[in-house]
Amino acid sequence: MLGLPEHVTACLFDLDGVLTPTAVIHNKAWTATFDEFLRDRQGQRPFDPVHDYNDYVDGKPREAGVRDFLTSRGITLPEGTPDDPPEAKTVNGLGNRKNVLLLELLREGGLQPYPGSVRYLEAAAEAGLRRAVVSSSANTLQVITSTGLDRLLEIRVDGLTIRELALKGKPAPDTFLEAAHRLDTPPENAAVFEDALAGVAAGQAGGFGFVVGVDRVGGGHAEDLRRNGADLVVPDLSKLLEG
């Protein structure tokens, strides 16, 4: 059904890069944040919006993305607190700086969901499949509301949920497991849809019934998705409707 095995009764969708192209503005915000920070550190090359983004920050909670990227450059900062101002030289401060830039980009408008993803969500709803959005972003509600996707999604597990329930972020499977629980669906009967390496790894780690990787970047990313746990890789969810 809809390109999925027959035992799948629920779909758990990542937001950024799967349902909406917010990965583009996340990438811009991360690049601006890290380049500004690295400018003051001699010998540090700029943030790579392809490899650094995919390897260290994509799909993860903000603080984890900051921490993992800085570790890759041999940089350690104090953790700080979630209330740190965006100019603070802490892990939380850098994460908050990135969020300020992201919200500015969102306010500029023009964000639209992927048409193929809208068609797939509509087909999934018509077929009676349960549907949840699972994202590390604390801005998930604003994004799905502004793009009209809220009408097609039953459950939201996001960055706010992670903080409220002290869940581990991707590549841990906690967020997907929480979404499946809220949909009253065993993990083995749920499909995970992810474009991030951390996300497909989470789907594999959680024992989910099927993991769909979405490759919108090319350049070997499809093979990386398979290596990290994707059972199937497609360039767009509309491809799943063609079978």
Secondary structure, 3 states (H helix, E strand, C coil): CCCCCCCCCEEEECCECCCECHHHHHHHHHHHHHHHHHCCCCCCCCCCCCHHHHHHHCCCCHHHHHHHHHHHCCCCCCCCCCCCCCCCCCHHHHHHHHHHHHHHHHHCCCCCCCHHHHHHHHHHHHCCCEEEEECCCCCHHHHHHHHCHHHHCCEEECHHHHHHHCCCCCCCCHHHHHHHHHCCCCHHHEEEEECCHHHHHHHHHCCCCEEEEECCCCCCHHHHHHHHCCCEEECCHHHHHCC
